[in-house]
Amino acid sequence: MPKKDLKETYEELNKKYKLPNFKELNEEFDIGKAEFNEYTLLRDIRKTIMIKFSSSLQLIELLLNPSNGSMFNMLLTRGIESQEKIILEKLFDTLGQIEIKSYSLDIEYSEKAEADFIKTAIEEWKKVSKELNNIIKKLDENWKRGNSKKSKSYFG
């Protein structure tokens, strides 16, 4: 579906369900890049949104349980403190609930339920992304601090 048709079809559904604006969804979830079926547009938008949610859930899972991940993840998590772990556990719970809701929508299609999910998802993403961004900044600081120690070491 061409982007212009996508936007027009979305605007019709927006009037019907009071959805978030197209620009915001596109900026947050890149919905303009995905392929869509005009008859199940909201389902396809939900699935595109879930790519970002699932990716974030996987990152959080690896941060909470680095022993199942790569060496990169183990090194990345070395400076996570208990307060960050509490935040990560809450984010994990929130994203897990969203993922389960999405699974249920995969089983039984309802345009209204898809619209409700999209409205809830954008609101939850605003909260989750803010917290997750703070954690990622902390990881970046820890990574830089850890790598600067390595560069000062002598291997002679």
Secondary structure, 3 states (H helix, E strand, C coil): CCHHHHHHHHHHHHHHHCCCCHHHHHHHHCHHHCCCCCCCHHHHHHHHHHHHHHHHHHHHHHHHCHHHCCHHHHHHHHHCCHHHHHHHHHHHHHHHHHHHHHHHHHHCCCHHHHHHHHHHHHHHHHHHHHHHHHHHHHHHHHHHHHHHHHHCCCCC
